[in-house]
Amino acid sequence: MKFNRTSEYFCLLSGENPELAQYELESIVHAMDNKIYLKPTSDSRIIRIIPNRSLSTKENFYFIQKLIQRATLVHCCCRTLYYIEYRNNFLSNFENLVESFDEKDLYGLESTNSFCVRTRRIRNPTGLLAESQITQKISEFFGAAILKLFPNKKVDLERPEETYRVIVSKYGLWFGLHAFDSLRKIVRKRTARDRPFFHPSSMNPILQRTLVNLAALKEGQWLLDPFCGTGGALLEAARLGFRSIGIEIDRRIIWGAIRNLKSDDETKSLTNLIFGDAKHLGFRFGAVSAIVTDPPYGTAASTQGYNLSDLLIEFFTEIKCILLPKSRVVISIPSTVEFEEKAATILNASYKTFYQYVHRSLTRKILVFSLLE
Ligand SMILES: C[S@@+](CC[C@H](N)C(=O)[O-])C[C@H]1O[C@@H](n2cnc3c(N)ncnc32)[C@H](O)[C@@H]1O
């Protein structure tokens, strides 16, 4: 199979947890009222973005850029120029690929910019060639095709004006013009230890931001973290432009959270903290549209003498009364705790489960509950 879709995009997702990466994108698109569409491919690490025909090119561009900048588990997003699915294996099809590649696939490119082609193999499709041999061969092929059509272009491997990307997956080869960068690299550089106050229970910022995205917050909505600890979720929500309220029961930790939130000019006006108990939140019915939280497991963070299951039952019973219909609750608990069925019944919600390996003695279970009408 071969196709080219000049108005489509493809994204390369993080390899750590492609299912979670896909759901993060779906949640952001949901928060944008499905202005654009996502289409999974045979490879779980690649997802297609289909523009909305009823929107202008500029509007589609705006929504796609917003999606990619908000996501944490995306490596890159390219405008699709060409895709070919292998018939048998990659090597026996390389000649086939050369034959089927049509210069028309490069439709709409600038004729003068300097460029480079970067090839990345996400699964070894041959098992015979070393990665560098495959990637070099492919980069040269596409580089030569571009130069044939646009002789005025120059190859510049250091500071190219345009970057073309080739992704060699197990099932096919994707070729596109790099369009948007995610902020993943920037978020990855942040660590909880860089903040003025650190506690061993703090979640790493990239996962914290993923959880905020899974809550599918729409413009103007705010987020509640009833076990907010040092304030990680509040900080990431604020960086995405959302207001948030955190509740914390431990005085020492809430003082630390205040220091963390105040130290950041970008976020301090969007975040609020309340010294209180997640089991007795006291918000009015329907006041909350999204909860993202990481309750204590009783190891690094104290459950205040509670058994974790009892604490969760009281907590879910409390939030049931304050959530709006169709709200989302995103919660991270140890994978050994079986609580999702009970919580879904209490909330009258459907749910999705994802697993995130942290270290030898902790795998997190991320649960995303979507309340029914
Ligand atoms: C795992 S930590 C949260 C970590 C947070 N995500 C961060 O990045 O710092 C859980 C927090 O819940 C707090 N906590 C425990 N019981 C609570 C309760 N009943 N109400 C509110 N907070 C509680 C603990 O003191 C702890 O700081």
The ligand as a MOL file (V3000), in Angstrom:
LIG
                    3D

  0  0  0     0  0            999 V3000
M  V30 BEGIN CTAB
M  V30 COUNTS 27 29 0 0 0
M  V30 BEGIN ATOM
M  V30 1 C 2.0280 11.1570 46.9570 0
M  V30 2 S 1.8960 12.7020 47.7250 0 CHG=1
M  V30 3 C 1.5220 13.8050 46.4370 0
M  V30 4 C 2.7160 14.1440 45.6210 0
M  V30 5 C 2.4640 15.2450 44.6480 0
M  V30 6 N 1.8630 14.7550 43.4230 0
M  V30 7 C 3.7630 15.9680 44.3590 0
M  V30 8 O 4.2580 15.9250 43.2130 0
M  V30 9 O 4.3280 16.5130 45.3020 0 CHG=-1
M  V30 10 C 0.3990 12.5880 48.6050 0
M  V30 11 C 0.1280 13.7480 49.5640 0
M  V30 12 O -1.1690 13.5920 50.1390 0
M  V30 13 C -1.1340 14.1180 51.4700 0
M  V30 14 N -2.2840 13.5730 52.2170 0
M  V30 15 C -2.3900 12.4140 52.8930 0
M  V30 16 N -3.6400 12.2750 53.4000 0
M  V30 17 C -4.3450 13.3610 53.0040 0
M  V30 18 C -5.6820 13.7870 53.1810 0
M  V30 19 N -6.5610 13.0490 53.8680 0
M  V30 20 N -6.0540 14.9600 52.6420 0
M  V30 21 C -5.1900 15.7310 51.9480 0
M  V30 22 N -3.8910 15.3860 51.7340 0
M  V30 23 C -3.4830 14.2090 52.2610 0
M  V30 24 C 0.2130 13.6630 51.9770 0
M  V30 25 O 0.6370 14.4950 53.0620 0
M  V30 26 C 1.1000 13.8250 50.7220 0
M  V30 27 O 1.7340 15.0660 50.7150 0
M  V30 END ATOM
M  V30 BEGIN BOND
M  V30 1 1 1 2
M  V30 2 1 2 3
M  V30 3 1 2 10
M  V30 4 1 3 4
M  V30 5 1 4 5
M  V30 6 1 5 6
M  V30 7 1 5 7
M  V30 8 2 7 8
M  V30 9 1 7 9
M  V30 10 1 10 11
M  V30 11 1 11 12
M  V30 12 1 11 26
M  V30 13 1 12 13
M  V30 14 1 13 14
M  V30 15 1 13 24
M  V30 16 1 14 15
M  V30 17 1 14 23
M  V30 18 2 15 16
M  V30 19 1 16 17
M  V30 20 1 17 18
M  V30 21 2 17 23
M  V30 22 1 18 19
M  V30 23 2 18 20
M  V30 24 1 20 21
M  V30 25 2 21 22
M  V30 26 1 22 23
M  V30 27 1 24 25
M  V30 28 1 24 26
M  V30 29 1 26 27
M  V30 END BOND
M  V30 END CTAB
M  END
